[in-house]
Every structure is written in structure tokens, then in C-alpha cells.
Amino acid sequence: MRVLRAAGHFAVPEGEPNQYREHLRASDLSVGTYCIPVGGKDGQHPHGEDEVYVVVRGRARLVSSSVDVEIGPGSVVYVPAAEEHQFVDVSEDLSIVVVFGPAERTRG
């Protein structure tokens, strides 16, 4: 068993850029936190792995080829592997738990 302790990793310090931190990695999944400050730009590219986002705090829109949806605390979103997607219009500092299956960057 591994214990995920992410306290203190759910915010971006004032004036800092986006931050992604991986907290747990196993062969079949990885878990991290992704934070984007108000007005920040999401520069990620499609991943080879499926992703689940759980919004802990903040507000924004998630735009992909299949959805354009407002997200906020409690939102849970599934993004299939290789689907382009971006968080846009970040109106409140966004803090998200990200789960990759299998682990991020294992499919190329």
C-alpha cells in the first residue's frame, strides 16, 4: 500500500506559472496534482493514456473535440487517450487531481 499525501500541493503561489506534480506512480496508473492560476494558459498536449480529472477547487472551462464544459469543485471528467483538450477561461485558481491510466508517458 502507498499513501498519497498531497496537503499543501493544491495551490500555485502568487505570480507562479502552472504546476504539475506527480505524487504516485505504479505501472498501471499515476496520480498528480495540476494547478493553473487565474488567467493561466494550459499548455498541455494530448497524452497516450486515459485521464481522469477531479476538480478540488477553482473554476474554468474544459474544451476538447467532444465537449465544452464548465468545471468547478467536485467536477469529475474523463478524457480518453490522445484526445486534445485544454483548460481555458480560468476564473478562479484551479486545483485538480489527475489520474492517468496506465501511468503517464508509458504509452508514448
C-alpha positions, 0 to 999 in steps of 0.5 A, spaced: 500 500 500 502 507 498 499 513 501 498 519 497 499 525 501 498 531 497 496 537 503 499 543 501 500 541 493 493 544 491 495 551 490 500 555 485 503 561 489 502 568 487 505 570 480 507 562 479 506 559 472 502 552 472 504 546 476 504 539 475 506 534 480 506 527 480 505 524 487 504 516 485 506 512 480 505 504 479 505 501 472 498 501 471 496 508 473 499 515 476 496 520 480 498 528 480 496 534 482 495 540 476 494 547 478 493 553 473 492 560 476 487 565 474 488 567 467 493 561 466 494 558 459 494 550 459 499 548 455 498 541 455 498 536 449 494 530 448 497 524 452 497 516 450 493 514 456 486 515 459 485 521 464 481 522 469 480 529 472 477 531 479 476 538 480 478 540 488 477 547 487 477 553 482 473 554 476 474 554 468 472 551 462 474 544 459 474 544 451 476 538 447 473 535 440 467 532 444 465 537 449 465 544 452 464 544 459 464 548 465 468 545 471 468 547 478 469 543 485 467 536 485 467 536 477 469 529 475 471 528 467 474 523 463 478 524 457 480 518 453 487 517 450 490 522 445 484 526 445 486 534 445 483 538 450 485 544 454 483 548 460 481 555 458 477 561 461 480 560 468 476 564 473 478 562 479 485 558 481 484 551 479 486 545 483 485 538 480 487 531 481 489 527 475 489 520 474 492 517 468 491 510 466 496 506 465 501 511 468 503 517 464 508 517 458 508 509 458 504 509 452 508 514 448 
